[in-house]
């Protein structure tokens, strides 16, 4: 549907009317409405489109809005996480991680997709920070995340993303995509021995070819 509004100073002064042309499916129709009626129609349309994104999550380090949606980059601290590996709960050391979420507006909520995960050394992230491959499963060498058919819940405000990394950590881990470290070890060996109840060693991270700034610009 396409609306064309014509404002005639003389007609508005005498009758307080504006002419509106509506084109829908190739059919053009004309009608008049008062200025107050037009204002109410426009305000109602704007209210339908507007959405309060709320505050950003406290762990967000970069935010970028496009015509398609919102890109939010959140850091997750280096720590030992309890994961489910082959139906056993084990504690494994993880590096500091950077999560890339894409949020698409759907009326008064956002549909959330976890698009990428990278690892970084346990230091403050700057534009020139070297990005590294996530060393474990679920993530390929381009950083793209695969969680099977699992879908993240919708959110009403972007600050709800602050805990969304837990959906990834709590999903079953396996050996898909293989280990991505400088060690010649399998994922099973990393989970059950090398980093089982141990802090992750940043020295074995494998850098990508991009910095943080270059990565964000490529999204």
Secondary structure, DSSP 8 states (H G I E B T S, - for coil): -EEEEE--HHHHHHH-EEEEEEEETTEEEEEEEEHHHHHHHHHHHHHHH--------TTEEEEEE-SS-EEEEEEE--EEEEEEETTEEEEEEE-EEEEEEEEEEETTEEEEEEEEEEEE-SS---TT-EEEE--STTB-TT-BB--TT-----BSSGGGGGGTHHHHHTS-B--TT---BSS---HHHIIIIITBTS---GGGB-EEEEEHHHHHHT-
